[in-house]
Amino acid sequence: MFSIEHEFDSTVITLVDEGRQRLEEDVIINAFEECVTIEQYDPRTDRVEKITLSPTQLRDLGAALNLPEGVYSLNGKTLNSR
């Protein structure tokens, strides 16, 4: 399950883990114009861990989800294998 909320300066997506297996903490994604942050509570440390991605890193992550193992570079809309 997930939710999408539009805030003043960002879009907030919350991913909720569902099912019978061991459940993970919710993942919160904040999409700003200049970056995307991903947050998840870590019960072992009692802290929220945060990762910040640039728009380029987010684009590369999206492309990488559907590619086989290898090293790639995106130049504009062209994919180059290295």
C-alpha positions as CSV (number, residue, x, y, z in Angstrom):
1,M,0.0,0.0,0.0
2,F,1.2,3.5,-0.6
3,S,-0.1,7.1,-0.3
4,I,0.7,10.3,-2.3
5,E,0.3,13.7,-0.8
6,H,1.1,17.1,-2.5
7,E,2.6,19.6,-0.1
8,F,3.5,23.2,-0.8
9,D,7.1,22.5,-1.9
10,S,7.2,18.7,-2.5
11,T,5.3,15.5,-3.3
12,V,5.3,13.0,-0.4
13,I,5.0,9.3,-1.2
14,T,4.7,6.8,1.8
15,L,5.3,3.1,1.1
16,V,3.7,0.8,3.7
17,D,5.0,-2.8,3.9
18,E,2.1,-5.2,4.0
19,G,1.8,-9.0,4.2
20,R,2.4,-12.0,6.5
21,Q,6.2,-12.0,6.4
22,R,8.4,-9.8,8.6
23,L,7.3,-6.2,7.9
24,E,9.7,-3.4,7.4
25,E,9.2,0.2,8.6
26,D,7.4,2.7,6.3
27,V,9.5,4.4,3.6
28,I,8.8,8.1,3.0
29,I,9.9,9.7,-0.2
30,N,9.9,13.5,-0.5
31,A,10.2,14.8,-4.1
32,F,11.4,18.4,-4.2
33,E,12.4,20.3,-7.3
34,E,16.1,20.1,-6.5
35,C,16.4,16.7,-4.9
36,V,14.6,13.6,-3.6
37,T,14.9,12.3,0.0
38,I,14.2,8.8,1.2
39,E,13.6,8.3,4.9
40,Q,13.0,5.2,7.0
41,Y,12.9,4.7,10.8
42,D,15.5,2.3,12.1
43,P,14.3,0.7,15.3
44,R,17.8,-0.7,16.2
45,T,19.2,2.9,16.5
46,D,15.9,4.6,17.2
47,R,16.7,7.1,14.4
48,V,15.3,8.1,11.1
49,E,17.9,7.4,8.3
50,K,17.8,9.8,5.4
51,I,19.3,9.5,1.9
52,T,19.3,12.4,-0.6
53,L,19.4,11.8,-4.4
54,S,20.0,14.4,-7.0
55,P,17.7,14.5,-10.1
56,T,20.4,12.8,-12.1
57,Q,20.8,10.0,-9.5
58,L,17.1,9.5,-9.4
59,R,17.0,9.2,-13.2
60,D,19.8,6.7,-13.2
61,L,18.1,4.6,-10.5
62,G,14.9,4.5,-12.5
63,A,16.8,3.3,-15.6
64,A,18.9,0.7,-13.5
65,L,15.8,-1.1,-12.3
66,N,15.2,-2.6,-15.7
67,L,18.7,-3.3,-16.9
68,P,21.0,-6.3,-16.6
69,E,24.2,-6.3,-14.6
70,G,26.8,-3.9,-16.0
71,V,28.0,-0.3,-15.9
72,Y,26.0,2.3,-17.8
73,S,25.9,6.0,-18.5
74,L,22.9,8.0,-19.6
75,N,23.6,10.9,-21.9
76,G,20.4,12.8,-22.5
77,K,18.1,10.0,-23.6
78,T,20.9,7.7,-24.9
79,L,22.0,4.7,-22.8
80,N,25.7,3.8,-23.1
81,S,27.2,0.6,-21.7
82,R,30.7,0.8,-20.4
